[in-house]
Amino acid sequence: MPHTIPSRRGREKLVDDLNFIYAAQKKNADGTKQYWRCEATACKALVHTTVGDETFTIVKVRTGTIIPRLLRL
């Protein structure tokens, strides 16, 4: 189950079941979705979560930087 942890600067980071870490980027205009970006240099995955829900969706993985374990979510 994905969960959040605090960063050194007091912001949130998302950790998935495979221990990939995503940094919080922004929320949408009505505050219902949180956008995250993978913090690994070679990983360009984007994740959306629904605020207050357990929804965890990988939105984008760029060609050439696909990490096979990441796709099994």
Number of C-alpha atoms within 10 A of each C-alpha: 8 15 13 15 13 11 12 7 6 8 12 17 20 22 17 16 11 12 11 15 20 21 22 20 14 12 16 9 7 6 10 12 17 15 18 23 21 20 17 12 7 12 17 18 20 19 21 18 19 15 13 8 9 11 11 14 12 15 11 13 17 12 8 9 12 15 15 7 9 16 9 7 10
